Amino acid sequence: MAANNKLAFLSMPAPASYVAGLGRGASGFTTRSDIGPAREGPSVEAIAEAQAKRGEEPDVDPEQFQDPDNEYGLFAGTTYEQDDEEADKIYDSVDQNMDARRRARREARENAELAQHRSERPKIQQQFADLKRGLSVVTDHEWENIPEVGNLTRKKRRKDERAFVVPDSVIVGDRAKTEYESSLDARQQQTDGFETPADSGAMTNFVEIGQARDKILSLKLDQISGTAATSGSATSVDPKGYLTSLDSVVIKSEAEIGDIKRARMLFDSLVKSNPKHAPGWIAAACLEEHAGRMVAARKLIKAGCEQCPKSEDVWLEAARLHNKDDAKVILANAVQHVGQSVKIWLAAADLEQDVKAKKRVLRKALENIPNSVRLWKETVNLETSPADARILLARAVEVIPLSVELWLALARLETPERAKASPTSHEIWIAAGRLLEQGAAADPDKSVEARNKELDVAVRELRRHQVLLTREQWLKEAERCESEGSPRTCEAIIKATVAMEVEEEDRLDTWVADAESAETKGMVGTARAILAYALKVFPDKRNLWRKAADLEKDAWNSVTVHYCPQAEVLWLMSAKEKWLAGDVPAAREVLERAFIANPESEQIWLAAVKLEAENGELGVARELLVRARTVADTERIWMKSTVFERQQGQYDAALETVSTALTKFPKFAKLYMIQAQIHQLQKNYPAARASYAAGLKACPKEVTLWVLASRLEEMDGRSIKARAILEKGRLVNPANDVLWAESVGVEERSGGAAQAKAMLSRGLQECPASGILWSMAIWAEPRPARKSRSVDALKKSKDNAIVTCTVARLFWAERKIEKARQWFSRSVATEQDKDVGDHWAWWLKFERQHGTVDYVAEVVKQCVAAEPHHGPVWQSVAKDDKSVGKGTKAILELVAEALH
């Protein structure tokens, strides 16, 4: 029976490893019924007894009986006394001190690690911070045009398809769309197919309909106008302008209306919850005004005035929302509650059209608020008579004696003697000095001494009354006087105060710094006064005289060289000013006096030679050079003598002169250069080569000699010899970028582009900060790589002027006109850079091509003011015999044409 029963396994016990549902993925579980009811485990005593029976030692926790507040180990049973507490405090203080010693380094290390961590792993918020800031400039139109975010998961979403039962009416209507009616019903048959018969005589006349509409509108306008006139209401309707006014009505969108409603609810809640908050009432009234509900705005502001009667802003807003007559009544009520408000009184005065009424309101205000400077000023401004204004101001300074503005206004109306009523204000004394200056302008007999005495007294009186102004404050007051058209008062202030708070040994440096600072600000009068005072104290300082001369080139006289007769620069500047002014005899006279004071000065001798040569007196110039060689006998005079003879075409005389000079000055390299150049002009290359060889032997450190010797060999067709000379020059003068640049140029001119590039790389290794080599490296690169090469050049050469000019030329080639102009300006920014004439020539060439006439004129003006002397092309043009007698402007144009 059991073998035949298929369900007998249900009564059998399950195998030990059987887990129900394991075949379909179940993992098995255990319930309370499987393990029986919960019961308490064995106690500690029972466990200890069982361990004792088995011979095991019980596990003892060493800290089971330990109290955390008591000592450990040996002192566990002792009493915690005052000595123990003091010891604990000492150890705690030691721990704190040790922690404080390391805290700074630990915190610095932690901060550095935190900063590094944040820089390496910035937060998402930090990465998008710049984009968030950019959202502030997004307009509403741009925000509305942002597209909606689509499905970015690239997963197909199951569409929510729903089925609805279609009504029968829809089915019948859709079926009837495609049907055609081919018969007429009985009613249509009676009217021949029309609902209204055409022959009934009722034709539509649109002209009569329009006339009727206009008539009805006119009747309504007349009715409104009549009722307004008879009722006496303040509101009236203009029938002619009514339709026009309809065009000006702003139709608000639904969004704006919704915003207004929400704001109205918020402000309504605000004024109900806090009725004493004046800004809430003002904001609610402004909202209604914006919505076009003026009646509601006036009601709200009226309630605000009742709730906040002590707020002047509420009363002013109420006056603004009403017409003038109502505003007068409102402000009259306002002064009953806030009678000390200056704004209320001024607003009431502004509402008055009559001047007398304004005066009446302001004087009533002064009765309530006599200490208001603004009310006094408004009252005085309404007075047309100076006498009445003076009376009011006299009363004002009695009531408010500490107001400087009122004192100054009174001082302008009083005489200088009576203007000094407040000795505690420096502004009053300065105003009195300006009054004296005005009186002196009207009366020339009044001297400057009165004004100087006045300011001296002012400084003493202010010190006596403990009104101490610093020296810088006095200088600022002097500059202010100059800017306001009182130069004499400025000079008096400088004379009285410039020596204050200055140590005796620091006076010269301090005064020079003050003068330069004033000149930088454009305060020429202040700088002139400071230098004048300094020259009185230090009349024998040539630097001071020179600064004064630079400040006032048109005021040269014999005083500048009277105290410093040995100052050659002052003599030369004086002669130059006379010469530029066209007074050649006066310039000769100055130089004659300079000869007497400085008989052996080569600068004065050369200046005299230049003056005579450029004025066509060549014989006199030659005689002066002969005398100069006898009296001064310097290497520069011999060089100028040789150059003078060469310029006149006297090559034999020039060679004789330079030979004599070389016997006297064998170490002067320029003499060898001039001698070789004269031989080159005569096509005598062997003699020129001998001159350069002698010069290189005598002056091996002169780089220009090596370059000129190499160019001579290159001109003679001996490029190999030129390379050898430059190689030897680089050995004698290591790390010289000029020699490396000339070597690169020799290779380029010889047609060896690869050799030139290799030479350039070697030069940059030896001279990594050379501007001229980096400029050549930029141009050696192909056009797409020049920009990146220029960035490296600027970093390595530290913004060298040559590299800056090269970058400007790159921008020029890319047609970036404004950037090119900025970089050309940077190439001549410093005084050292302004001396390079090639940069000015490139800038002029650029402006001629892309700039205006004004830009060209400005570049020429700045170049003439800078007077450059250096630059490869500039020197070759300026020292050419054909350029003798030409000025800076002419040479600049020649150099610009020579550049390519």
C-alpha positions in Angstrom: 0.0 0.0 0.0 2.8 2.4 1.0 4.7 1.6 -2.2 1.7 2.4 -4.3 0.9 5.7 -2.5 2.5 8.5 -4.5 2.0 11.0 -1.6 3.6 8.9 1.1 6.7 11.2 1.1 4.7 13.9 2.8 4.6 11.9 6.0 8.3 11.1 5.8 11.0 13.2 7.6 13.0 15.5 5.3 16.7 14.8 4.6 19.2 16.7 6.8 20.3 19.0 4.0 16.9 19.6 2.5 16.0 23.3 1.9 12.5 23.9 0.7 12.3 25.7 -2.6 16.0 25.4 -3.3 15.4 24.3 -6.9 13.5 27.5 -7.7 16.0 29.8 -6.1 14.9 29.9 -2.4 17.8 30.2 0.1 16.0 28.8 3.1 15.0 30.4 6.4 14.5 29.6 10.0 11.4 30.5 12.1 10.8 30.5 15.9 8.9 27.3 15.5 12.0 25.5 14.3 14.2 26.5 17.3 11.6 26.5 20.0 10.8 29.2 22.6 13.5 31.6 23.9 15.1 30.7 27.2 17.7 32.4 29.5 21.3 31.3 29.1 23.5 29.9 31.9 24.6 32.4 34.6 28.1 33.5 35.3 28.2 31.3 38.5 27.1 28.2 36.5 29.8 28.9 33.8 32.5 29.3 36.5 31.4 26.0 38.3 31.5 24.1 35.0 34.9 25.4 34.2 36.1 24.4 37.7 34.8 20.8 37.2 36.8 20.6 33.9 39.9 22.0 35.6 40.0 25.3 33.5 40.9 28.6 35.0 38.3 31.3 34.8 39.0 34.2 32.4 39.6 37.3 34.5 39.2 40.8 32.9 42.0 43.0 34.4 39.8 46.1 34.2 36.5 44.7 35.3 36.7 46.3 38.7 38.5 49.4 37.5 36.8 52.8 38.1 37.5 55.2 35.2 37.8 58.1 37.6 40.5 56.5 39.8 44.1 55.6 39.3 45.2 52.3 37.8 47.4 49.5 39.2 49.2 50.2 42.4 47.3 53.3 43.3 43.9 51.9 42.7 42.9 51.9 46.4 44.4 55.3 47.4 42.5 58.5 48.0 42.4 61.3 45.4 43.9 64.2 47.2 44.7 67.9 46.4 48.2 67.0 45.5 46.9 64.6 42.9 44.7 67.2 41.5 47.6 69.7 41.2 49.7 67.1 39.5 46.9 66.4 37.0 46.7 70.1 36.3 50.4 70.4 35.7 50.4 67.4 33.3 47.4 68.9 31.5 49.2 72.2 31.1 52.3 70.4 29.8 50.2 68.5 27.3 48.5 71.8 26.2 51.9 73.5 25.8 53.3 70.6 23.8 50.2 70.6 21.6 50.4 74.4 21.1 54.0 74.1 20.0 53.0 71.8 17.2 49.6 73.3 16.5 50.8 75.9 14.0 52.8 73.4 11.9 50.0 70.8 12.2 47.3 73.3 11.2 49.4 74.7 8.4 50.1 71.1 7.1 46.4 70.2 7.4 45.4 73.4 5.6 47.9 72.7 2.8 46.7 69.1 2.4 43.1 70.3 2.4 43.9 73.0 -0.2 45.7 70.4 -2.4 42.9 68.0 -2.0 40.3 70.6 -3.0 42.4 71.8 -5.9 42.8 68.2 -7.2 39.2 67.1 -6.4 37.1 70.2 -6.5 33.4 70.0 -5.7 30.8 70.0 -8.4 29.6 73.3 -6.9 33.0 74.9 -7.3 33.3 73.6 -10.9 30.1 75.3 -11.9 30.5 78.5 -9.8 31.6 80.6 -12.8 28.6 79.3 -14.8 26.3 80.2 -12.0 27.7 83.7 -11.9 27.1 83.9 -15.6 23.4 83.2 -15.1 23.0 86.7 -13.5 23.3 88.3 -17.0 20.8 86.0 -18.7 17.8 88.0 -19.8 14.2 86.9 -19.5 14.0 86.3 -23.3 17.1 84.1 -23.3 15.8 82.1 -20.3 12.4 81.5 -22.0 14.2 80.3 -25.1 16.2 77.6 -23.3 15.0 74.2 -24.7 13.3 71.6 -22.5 15.5 68.7 -21.3 14.8 65.6 -23.2 15.4 62.0 -22.5 19.1 61.7 -21.9 19.1 58.1 -20.7 18.9 56.7 -24.3 16.4 54.2 -23.0 13.1 53.6 -24.7 10.3 54.5 -22.4 7.1 52.7 -22.6 4.4 55.0 -23.7 1.4 55.4 -21.5 -1.3 54.2 -24.0 -4.8 54.4 -22.7 -8.0 53.4 -24.5 -11.2 55.4 -24.1 -14.7 54.6 -25.3 -15.7 57.0 -28.2 -19.2 58.4 -27.8 -21.7 57.7 -30.5 -22.1 61.4 -31.3 -18.5 61.5 -32.4 -18.9 58.5 -34.6 -22.1 59.8 -36.2 -20.5 63.3 -36.7 -17.4 61.8 -38.3 -19.6 59.7 -40.6 -21.6 62.8 -41.7 -18.5 64.6 -42.8 -18.1 62.6 -45.9 -21.8 62.7 -46.9 -23.3 65.2 -49.4 -26.9 66.5 -49.0 -28.6 66.6 -52.4 -32.1 67.8 -51.3 -33.7 70.8 -49.5 -36.0 70.5 -46.6 -39.5 72.1 -46.7 -38.4 75.4 -45.1 -35.6 75.9 -47.5 -37.9 75.0 -50.4 -40.2 77.8 -49.4 -37.4 80.4 -49.4 -35.8 79.0 -52.6 -32.9 77.6 -50.6 -32.1 80.7 -48.4 -33.1 81.2 -44.8 -33.6 85.0 -45.5 -35.2 85.8 -48.9 -33.0 88.2 -50.9 -36.0 90.2 -52.1 -37.2 91.1 -48.6 -35.5 94.6 -48.9 -33.3 94.2 -45.7 -29.9 94.9 -47.2 -26.9 95.4 -44.7 -25.5 99.0 -44.8 -22.1 99.0 -43.0 -21.8 102.8 -43.3 -24.9 103.4 -41.3 -23.7 100.9 -38.7 -20.4 102.8 -38.2 -22.2 106.2 -38.0 -24.6 104.8 -35.3 -21.6 103.5 -33.3 -19.8 106.9 -33.4 -23.1 108.6 -32.4 -23.6 106.4 -29.4 -19.9 106.9 -28.3 -20.3 110.7 -28.6 -23.5 110.6 -26.5 -21.7 108.6 -23.8 -18.7 111.0 -23.7 -21.1 114.0 -23.5 -23.0 112.4 -20.7 -19.8 111.6 -18.7 -18.4 115.1 -19.3 -21.7 116.7 -18.2 -22.0 114.8 -15.0 -18.4 115.5 -14.2 -18.9 119.2 -14.6 -22.1 119.3 -12.6 -21.1 117.1 -9.8 -17.9 119.1 -9.1 -15.7 116.0 -9.0 -12.0 116.4 -9.5 -12.0 113.9 -12.3 -12.9 115.1 -15.8 -12.9 113.4 -19.2 -11.6 115.1 -22.3 -13.7 113.9 -25.2 -11.1 114.8 -27.8 -8.2 113.1 -26.0 -10.2 110.1 -24.7 -9.5 107.8 -27.7 -5.9 108.9 -27.8 -5.5 108.1 -24.1 -6.8 104.6 -24.8 -3.7 103.9 -26.9 -1.4 104.7 -24.0 -3.1 102.1 -21.7 -0.5 99.4 -20.9 -2.1 96.0 -21.3 -0.5 93.7 -18.8 0.1 90.1 -19.5 -1.3 87.2 -17.5 2.1 86.6 -15.9 2.4 90.2 -14.7 -1.2 90.2 -13.3 -0.4 87.0 -11.5 2.8 88.5 -10.0 0.9 91.6 -8.9 -1.7 89.5 -7.2 0.9 87.4 -5.3 2.7 90.6 -4.3 -0.5 92.1 -3.1 -1.2 89.1 -0.9 2.3 89.3 0.6 2.1 93.0 1.3 -1.4 92.6 2.7 -0.1 89.9 5.1 2.8 92.2 6.0 0.8 95.3 6.9 -1.7 93.2 8.9 1.0 91.2 10.8 3.2 94.3 11.5 1.1 97.5 11.0 3.9 99.7 12.5 6.3 98.8 9.8 6.4 101.9 7.5 8.3 100.4 4.6 5.6 97.8 4.2 2.9 100.4 3.7 5.1 102.3 1.3 5.8 99.1 -0.8 2.1 98.2 -0.8 1.1 101.6 -2.0 3.8 101.6 -4.7 2.5 98.2 -5.9 -1.0 99.6 -6.3 0.4 102.6 -8.2 2.3 100.2 -10.5 -0.9 98.3 -11.1 -2.7 101.5 -12.0 -5.0 101.6 -9.0 -4.2 105.1 -7.6 -7.3 105.1 -5.4 -6.3 101.9 -3.6 -2.7 103.3 -3.4 -3.9 106.5 -1.7 -6.1 104.5 0.7 -3.2 102.3 1.7 -0.8 105.2 2.2 -3.4 107.0 4.3 -3.7 104.0 6.5 0.1 103.9 6.7 0.1 107.5 7.9 -2.4 106.6 10.6 -0.4 103.6 11.7 3.1 105.2 11.5 2.7 108.9 12.2 6.3 109.3 13.2 7.8 108.0 9.9 8.7 110.8 7.6 9.0 108.5 4.6 5.3 107.5 4.8 4.3 111.2 4.8 6.5 112.0 1.9 5.2 109.0 -0.1 1.6 110.1 0.7 2.4 113.6 -0.6 3.9 112.2 -3.8 0.8 110.1 -4.5 -1.5 113.1 -4.3 -1.8 116.3 -6.2 -0.2 119.5 -5.0 -3.2 120.9 -3.0 -3.8 117.6 -1.2 0.0 117.2 -0.7 0.1 120.6 1.1 -2.6 119.4 3.5 -0.8 116.1 4.0 2.5 117.8 4.8 0.8 120.3 7.1 -0.5 117.3 9.1 3.0 115.7 8.9 4.7 118.6 10.6 2.3 118.1 13.5 3.7 114.6 14.1 7.3 114.9 12.9 8.1 118.6 13.2 11.9 117.9 13.5 12.1 116.3 10.0 14.1 118.4 7.6 12.9 116.5 4.6 9.2 117.2 5.4 9.9 121.0 5.6 11.9 121.0 2.4 9.2 119.0 0.6 6.6 121.5 1.8 8.8 124.4 0.5 9.2 122.7 -2.9 5.4 122.6 -3.3 5.2 126.3 -3.0 5.4 128.2 -6.3 5.8 131.7 -4.9 9.2 132.7 -3.5 7.7 134.5 -0.6 5.7 131.4 0.3 8.8 129.3 0.2 10.6 131.8 2.4 7.7 131.7 4.9 7.8 127.9 5.0 11.6 127.7 5.4 11.6 130.3 8.2 8.9 128.4 10.0 11.0 125.4 9.6 14.0 127.2 11.1 11.9 128.1 14.1 11.4 124.4 14.7 14.8 123.2 13.6 17.3 126.0 14.1 20.4 123.7 14.0 19.9 122.4 10.5 22.6 123.5 8.1 20.6 122.4 5.1 17.6 124.6 6.0 19.9 127.6 6.5 21.5 127.1 3.2 18.2 126.8 1.4 17.0 129.9 3.1 20.1 131.9 2.1 19.9 130.7 -1.5 16.5 132.2 -1.8 17.8 135.7 -0.9 18.7 137.9 -3.8 20.3 140.7 -1.7 23.8 140.1 -0.4 23.0 142.2 2.6 20.1 140.0 3.6 22.1 136.9 2.9 24.9 138.2 5.1 22.4 138.9 8.0 21.0 135.3 7.7 24.5 133.8 7.6 25.5 135.8 10.6 22.5 134.4 12.5 23.3 131.0 11.2 26.9 130.9 12.5 25.6 132.1 15.9 23.3 129.2 16.1 25.6 126.7 14.5 29.2 127.9 15.3 30.9 124.7 14.2 29.6 124.6 10.7 32.5 125.2 8.3 30.2 125.5 5.3 28.2 128.4 6.8 31.4 130.2 7.9 32.9 129.9 4.4 29.7 131.2 2.9 29.8 134.2 5.3 33.5 134.7 4.6 32.8 135.1 0.9 30.4 137.9 1.7 32.4 139.6 4.3 35.6 141.7 4.1 39.0 139.8 4.7 39.3 141.5 8.1 35.9 140.3 9.3 36.2 136.9 7.6 38.6 135.7 10.3 36.0 135.1 12.9 36.6 131.4 13.4 40.3 130.8 14.2 39.6 127.0 14.7 38.9 126.3 11.0 41.8 126.2 8.6 39.3 126.5 5.7 38.3 130.0 7.0 41.9 131.1 7.0 42.4 129.8 3.5 39.2 131.5 2.3 40.6 134.7 3.8 43.8 134.2 1.9 41.9 133.7 -1.4 40.0 136.9 -0.7 43.3 138.7 -0.3 44.4 137.2 -3.7 41.2 138.4 -5.3 41.7 141.9 -3.9 45.3 141.9 -5.1 44.1 140.9 -8.6 41.8 144.0 -8.5 44.4 146.2 -6.9 48.0 145.5 -8.2 49.6 147.6 -5.4 48.9 145.0 -2.8 51.9 142.8 -2.4 52.4 139.1 -1.8 53.8 139.7 1.6 50.4 140.3 3.1 49.1 137.0 1.9 52.2 135.1 3.2 51.9 136.9 6.5 48.2 135.9 6.6 49.0 132.2 6.2 51.8 132.3 8.8 49.4 133.8 11.3 46.8 131.1 10.4 49.2 128.3 11.1 50.2 129.8 14.5 46.6 130.5 15.5 45.5 127.0 14.5 48.3 125.5 16.6 47.4 127.7 19.5 43.8 126.4 19.4 45.0 122.8 19.1 43.9 122.4 15.5 46.8 120.5 14.2 46.8 119.6 10.5 49.5 117.3 9.2 51.9 118.4 6.5 50.2 116.2 3.9 46.9 117.8 4.7 48.3 121.3 4.1 49.8 120.1 0.8 46.4 118.8 -0.3 44.9 122.1 0.6 47.5 123.9 -1.5 46.8 121.6 -4.5 43.0 122.3 -4.0 43.7 126.0 -4.1 45.7 125.7 -7.3 43.0 123.6 -8.9 40.4 126.2 -7.9 42.3 129.1 -9.5 44.2 130.5 -6.5 47.9 129.9 -7.3 49.2 132.7 -5.0 47.3 131.2 -2.0 48.8 127.9 -2.9 52.3 129.4 -2.9 51.6 131.0 0.5 50.4 127.7 2.0 53.5 125.9 0.7 55.8 128.6 2.1 54.2 128.5 5.5 53.9 124.7 5.9 56.3 122.8 3.7 59.0 122.7 6.4 56.7 121.3 9.0 57.4 117.8 10.5 60.6 117.3 8.4 64.0 116.4 9.9 66.8 118.7 8.9 68.8 116.0 7.2 65.8 114.7 5.3 64.6 118.1 4.0 66.1 117.9 0.5 64.9 114.4 -0.3 61.4 115.1 1.2 60.9 118.3 -0.8 62.1 116.7 -4.1 59.7 113.8 -3.5 56.9 116.3 -2.8 57.6 118.3 -5.9 57.7 115.1 -8.1 54.4 113.9 -6.6 52.7 117.3 -7.3 54.1 117.3 -10.8 52.8 113.8 -11.4 49.3 115.0 -10.4 49.5 117.9 -12.8 49.9 120.5 -10.0 52.7 122.5 -11.6 52.1 125.5 -9.3 52.5 123.4 -6.2 55.7 121.8 -7.5 57.1 125.2 -8.5 56.4 126.6 -5.0 58.0 123.6 -3.3 61.1 123.8 -5.5 61.3 127.6 -5.0 61.4 127.2 -1.3 63.9 124.4 -1.5 66.2 126.5 -3.7 66.1 129.3 -1.1 67.3 126.8 1.5 69.7 124.9 -0.8 70.9 127.4 -3.5 74.0 125.4 -4.4 72.3 122.1 -5.3 72.5 121.6 -9.0 69.9 118.8 -9.0 67.3 121.2 -7.6 68.2 123.8 -10.3 67.9 121.1 -13.0 64.5 120.0 -11.7 63.3 123.6 -11.7 64.7 124.0 -15.2 62.9 120.9 -16.4 59.7 122.2 -14.8 59.9 125.6 -16.5 62.0 125.5 -19.6 60.6 128.8 -20.8 61.9 130.6 -17.7 65.6 130.2 -18.1 67.7 133.0 -16.9 71.1 133.6 -15.4 70.0 132.7 -11.9 70.0 129.0 -12.8 73.8 128.9 -13.3 74.7 131.6 -10.8 74.9 129.3 -7.9 76.2 126.3 -9.8 78.7 127.6 -12.4 80.5 124.2 -12.6 77.3 122.4 -13.6 77.9 121.7 -17.3 74.4 120.3 -17.8 72.7 123.6 -16.7 74.9 125.6 -19.2 74.0 123.2 -22.0 70.3 123.2 -21.2 70.3 127.0 -21.1 72.1 127.2 -24.5 69.8 124.7 -26.0 66.7 126.6 -25.0 68.1 129.7 -26.5 69.0 127.9 -29.7 65.5 126.2 -30.0 63.9 129.6 -29.5 65.8 130.9 -32.6 68.2 133.1 -30.6 71.6 131.9 -31.9 73.6 134.9 -30.6 72.2 134.4 -27.1 73.1 130.7 -27.3 76.7 131.7 -28.3 76.8 134.1 -25.4 75.7 131.4 -22.9 78.4 129.0 -24.2 81.0 131.8 -24.0 80.2 132.2 -20.3 80.3 128.5 -19.9 83.8 128.4 -21.4 85.0 130.9 -18.8 83.5 128.8 -16.0 84.5 125.4 -17.5 87.4 125.8 -19.8 88.2 122.1 -20.1 84.7 120.8 -20.5 84.5 118.6 -23.6 80.6 118.8 -23.6 80.6 122.6 -23.8 83.3 122.5 -26.6 81.3 120.0 -28.6 78.1 121.9 -28.1 79.7 125.0 -29.4 81.0 123.0 -32.5 77.5 121.6 -33.1 75.9 125.1 -32.8 78.3 126.6 -35.4 78.2 123.6 -37.8 74.4 123.4 -37.9 74.2 127.1 -38.5 76.6 126.9 -41.5 79.7 128.3 -39.8 82.0 125.4 -40.8 85.2 127.4 -40.6 84.4 128.5 -37.1 83.5 125.0 -36.1 86.8 123.6 -37.4 88.7 126.3 -35.5 86.8 125.4 -32.3 87.7 121.8 -32.8 91.4 122.7 -33.2 91.3 124.8 -30.0 89.4 122.1 -28.2 92.0 119.5 -29.1 94.6 121.8 -27.6 92.7 122.8 -24.4 90.6 119.8 -23.5 92.5 117.1 -25.5 90.0 114.3 -24.8 89.4 111.2 -26.9 85.8 112.2 -27.7 87.0 115.6 -29.1 89.5 113.8 -31.4 86.7 111.5 -32.5 84.3 114.3 -33.3 87.1 116.1 -35.2 87.7 113.1 -37.4 83.9 112.7 -38.0 83.6 116.4 -38.8 86.3 116.1 -41.5 84.8 112.9 -42.9 81.4 114.6 -43.2 82.9 117.4 -45.1 84.6 114.9 -47.5 88.1 115.6 -46.3 89.1 112.0 -46.1 92.9 112.6 -46.0 92.6 115.2 -43.2 90.3 112.8 -41.4 92.8 109.9 -41.7 95.6 112.1 -40.5 93.5 113.3 -37.5 92.5 109.7 -36.6 96.1 108.5 -36.9 97.3 111.2 -34.5 94.4 110.4 -32.1 95.3 106.7 -32.1 98.8 107.5 -31.0 97.3 109.4 -28.0 94.4 107.0 -27.3 95.3 103.5 -28.5 92.5 101.9 -26.4 89.6 103.9 -27.8 87.8 101.5 -30.1 85.7 104.1 -32.0 88.8 105.6 -33.5 89.6 102.2 -35.1 86.0 101.9 -36.4 86.1 105.4 -38.0 89.5 104.8 -39.6 88.3 101.5 -41.1 85.0 103.1 -42.3 87.0 105.8 -44.1 89.1 103.2 -45.8 85.9 101.4 -46.8 84.6 104.6 -48.3 87.8 104.7 -50.4 87.3 101.0 -51.4 90.6 100.3 -49.7 89.6 97.0 -48.1 93.1 95.8 -47.1 93.7 99.0 -45.1 90.2 98.7 -43.5 91.0 95.1 -42.6 94.3 96.2 -41.0 92.5 98.9 -39.0 90.0 96.3 -37.7 92.8 93.9 -36.9 94.6 96.5 -34.9 91.4 97.5 -33.1 90.6 93.9 -32.2 94.1 93.5 -30.8 93.9 96.6 -28.8 90.2 96.3 -27.7 89.2 92.6 -27.8 86.2 93.2 -25.6 84.6 95.7 -28.0 81.7 93.7 -29.6 81.0 96.3 -32.3 84.6 95.9 -33.7 84.0 92.1 -34.1 80.7 92.7 -35.9 82.1 95.4 -38.2 85.1 93.3 -39.1 82.9 90.4 -39.9 80.7 92.6 -42.1 83.7 93.8 -44.0 84.8 90.3 -44.8 81.2 89.4 -45.8 81.1 92.5 -48.0 84.3 91.4 -49.7 82.7 88.0 -50.4 84.6 86.1 -47.7 81.8 84.5 -45.7 84.1 81.8 -44.3 86.4 84.5 -42.9 83.5 86.3 -41.5 82.4 83.1 -39.6 85.9 82.6 -38.3 86.0 86.2 -36.9 82.7 85.8 -35.2 83.7 82.4 -33.8 86.8 84.0 -32.3 84.8 86.9 -31.0 82.4 84.6 -29.2 85.3 82.8 -27.5 86.7 86.2 -26.3 83.3 87.5 -25.3 81.2 84.5 -24.1 77.4 84.7 -23.7 77.2 87.8 -25.9 73.8 87.8 -27.8 74.9 90.4 -30.3 77.7 88.2 -31.7 75.4 85.2 -31.7 72.7 87.2 -33.6 75.4 88.4 -36.2 76.5 84.8 -36.6 72.9 83.7 -37.3 72.6 86.6 -39.8 75.8 85.5 -41.6 74.3 82.0 -42.1 71.0 83.4 -43.3 72.6 85.7 -45.8 74.8 82.8 -47.0 71.6 80.7 -47.8 72.1 78.1 -45.0 68.7 78.0 -43.3 69.5 74.8 -41.5 72.9 76.1 -40.3 71.2 79.4 -39.2 68.6 77.5 -37.1 71.3 75.4 -35.5 73.4 78.5 -34.7 70.3 80.1 -33.2 69.6 77.1 -31.0 73.2 77.2 -29.7 72.9 81.0 -29.1 69.6 80.5 -27.1 71.3 77.9 -25.0 74.1 80.2 -24.1 71.9 83.4 -23.9 68.5 82.1 -22.8 67.2 85.6 -21.9 68.3 87.4 -25.1 65.6 89.5 -26.7 67.2 89.8 -30.1 67.8 86.0 -30.3 64.2 85.2 -29.3 63.0 87.7 -31.9 65.0 85.9 -34.6 63.7 82.5 -33.3 60.1 83.7 -33.6 60.6 84.7 -37.3 62.5 81.5 -38.0 59.4 79.4 -37.1 56.6 78.7 -39.7 53.6 81.1 -39.4 51.3 78.8 -37.4 53.9 78.2 -34.7 55.0 81.8 -34.2 52.4 82.6 -31.6 53.4 79.8 -29.3 57.0 80.6 -29.8 56.3 84.2 -28.9 54.7 83.1 -25.6 57.9 81.2 -24.7 60.0 84.2 -25.7 58.0 86.6 -23.5 58.4 84.3 -20.5 62.1 83.6 -21.0 63.2 87.2 -21.9 61.0 88.8 -19.2 59.0 91.0 -21.6 62.1 92.3 -23.5 61.3 95.3 -25.6 62.6 93.7 -28.8 60.3 90.6 -28.2 57.4 92.9 -27.4 57.9 94.8 -30.7 58.1 91.4 -32.5 54.8 90.4 -31.0 53.2 93.6 -32.2 54.4 92.9 -35.7 52.8 89.4 -35.4 49.5 91.0 -34.5 50.0 93.4 -37.4 50.5 90.5 -39.8 47.2 89.0 -38.5 45.3 92.2 -39.0 44.6 92.7 -35.3 45.0 96.4 -35.4 44.1 97.4 -31.8 46.3 94.6 -30.2 49.2 95.6 -32.5 48.9 99.2 -31.4 48.8 98.2 -27.7 51.9 96.1 -28.1 53.8 98.7 -30.0 53.0 101.1 -27.2 54.4 98.6 -24.7 57.6 98.2 -26.6 58.4 101.9 -25.8 57.0 102.1 -22.3 60.1 102.5 -20.2 62.8 105.1 -20.5 65.3 102.5 -21.6 63.0 101.2 -24.3 62.2 104.7 -25.6 65.9 105.0 -26.6 65.5 102.3 -29.2 64.7 104.1 -32.4 63.8 100.9 -34.4 60.7 100.4 -32.3 59.5 103.9 -33.0 60.1 103.4 -36.7 58.1 100.1 -36.8 55.2 101.8 -34.9 55.3 104.7 -37.4 55.2 102.4 -40.4 52.3 100.5 -38.8 50.3 103.7 -38.2 50.9 104.9 -41.7 49.3 101.8 -43.0 46.4 101.3 -40.6 46.1 104.4 -38.5 44.8 107.9 -38.9 46.7 111.2 -39.3 46.3 111.8 -35.6 47.9 108.5 -34.7 50.8 109.2 -37.0 51.3 112.7 -35.5 51.2 111.3 -32.0 53.9 108.7 -32.7 56.1 111.3 -34.2 55.5 113.6 -31.3 56.4 111.0 -28.7 59.5 109.9 -30.7 60.8 113.5 -30.9 60.3 113.9 -27.2 62.1 110.7 -26.4 65.1 111.5 -28.7 66.2 107.8 -29.4 69.9 107.1 -30.2 70.1 103.2 -30.4 68.8 100.5 -32.6 70.6 98.6 -35.5 68.9 100.4 -38.3 68.5 103.7 -36.4 72.3 104.0 -35.8 73.2 103.1 -39.4 70.9 105.8 -40.7 71.6 108.5 -38.1 75.4 108.1 -38.4 75.4 108.2 -42.2 77.1 111.3 -43.6 73.9 112.0 -45.6 71.9 112.5 -42.3 74.1 115.3 -41.0 72.0 118.1 -39.6 68.8 116.2 -39.7 66.5 116.1 -36.7 64.8 113.2 -35.0 61.7 113.5 -37.1 63.6 113.3 -40.4 65.7 110.3 -39.2 62.5 108.5 -38.0 61.0 108.8 -41.4 64.2 107.5 -43.1 64.4 104.6 -40.7 60.7 103.7 -41.3 61.4 103.6 -45.0 64.5 101.5 -44.5 62.7 98.8 -42.4 61.3 95.8 -44.2 
